Amino acid sequence: MKKIKKKRRILSFLNKYNFETFVLILFLTGIFLSTQDFDLSNFLRVTIVNSFKFSTDFIIESISNLSSQMQGFRLSNSLGAIILFLSLILIIRRVRFRLLKSSDSTKQICKICNGMLIRKESTKNSKILSKILHLRLKTYRCQDCRKKVLNFKSR
């Protein structure tokens, strides 16, 4: 019985956070490809040469010419950078989506102490965050507990 409940919890977790898991795997793969000295272009070149071993001399000569031109190019580094860039874009889009989905920004009441919120001037950090997430951010401070609150809306 406990195994079934545990399996249901794991499946529920994976169904709820499948996008985040995918982005985490992309991010870790990008870091791995960027930091490791894995010569992906050399691996691909050897695989192509072995698969077309019995082909004509023209194809073999073309591949060897192509491989000699690609000698200084590390495909794994550029592929890792592209994967990191894409995963960061996906993370930013997911954070924006989650913020808008859980938005309770129309209320002018503090969630902690139910005090009134007073509008304050936005800081540089909130302006940068507004540009990155493509949201309209407003900074408030609670009168009672003095907690800083960010309210946001879609642009």
N, C-alpha and C positions, 0 to 999 in steps of 0.2 A: 504494500500500500504506500509506503514512504517513497519507494522508487518511482511510482507513477506520479505522485505529487511533485517530486523533485524534477522529473522529466517535463511535467507540465509547466513548472516554473521556468525551467531553462528555455523551453519553446516559447513561452510567453515573453520572456526577456528578449530572445532573438527576434521575435516578430515585432516587438516594440522598438528595438534599437538596431534593426538590420542596416539602416542607412549609416548610422554612426560606426557600426562594426566594419562596414565596407570602406568608409573613409579612413578609419584607423589602419586597416590593412594596406590601403593605398599609401598612406603617410609613412608607415613603417617600411614598405617596399621602396619608396622613394629615398628614404634615409639610407637604407641598405645599399641601394645601387649607387648613391652619391658618395658614400664613405668607403665602401669596400673596393679593393683593387681587382675587381672582376672584369675581365676583358670580354665583354659580351660580343663585340664585333668579331673577335677572333673565333669565338665559339660558333657563331653563325656562319662564318666563312668556312670553317672545317666541316660543318654539317652539310653545307651546300655542295662542297667539293666531293664529299663522300657519297652523297645521294645521286650525283650525276657522274659517277666514276666511269661508266661505260658510254658516255655521250661522245659527241664528236669533238675533235681537237679544237675547233673554233670556239665552242662553249667553254671548254677548259681554259683556253688562252684568255678569253674575255674575263673569266672569273679571277684568274691570277693577276691580270692587269688591274682589275677593280680592287683586289685585295692589297696590291702594292700601293695604290693611291690612298687607301684607307688606313695605312700603317700608323699615322699619327693621330687618328681620330678615335676617341673612346666613346662608343655608342652608349655604354652603360651610364656614364656621367650625365650626358645630355638627357637620356631617358629618365634618369632619377630626378633631375631638375624639373622636367616637364610633369612627372607624376606628383612631385611635391607642390608645384604651382597649382595643379588641378585639385589636389586634395585641400589646399588652403582655400581655394575658391568655394569648394563644396562645403567646407566647415563654416565659412562666413555666411553662405546662403542658408545653411541649416540653423545657425544661431539666430539669424534674422527671422526665419520662419517660426522658430520656437518662441522668440520674443513676441512676435505678432500674435501667435496662437494663444499664448498665455497672457495676453495683454489685459491689464486692468487699469489702463492709464487714464481713463476718463474720470475716475474718482479723484477728488481733491482732499482725500482723507488719508492719514497715515495708517498703514496696515498694522503697525506695531502697537501704537497707543491710541489710535482713533483721533489724533489731534489734527488741526487744520494745517495744510501745506501752504507755504509762502513761496512765490516764484523768486528764484535767484538767477543771477547772471551765469551763463554757461561757461564752463572751464574749457581750456584748450583740449584737454583729454576727451571731454564729451563731444566737442566739435569734430575732433578727428574720428571718434567712434561713429558719429553721425554720418560722416562722409564714407567710411568703410562699409557700414551696414546699410547705407542708403535709407536712413530713417530720420524722422523729425524728432529730435530729442529736446526735452525741456527739463531743466534742473529745478528741483524744489527742495525746501528744508522744512522739517516739521517744527511747529512752534513749541511743542511740549518737550519732545525727546531730542530735538536738534539733529535728527538723522537726515542724511542727504538721500533724496529719492530722484530717480530718473524716470520720466514718463516719455513714452515714445508712440509715434503714429507712423503709418506708411506715408511716403511722399506721393 
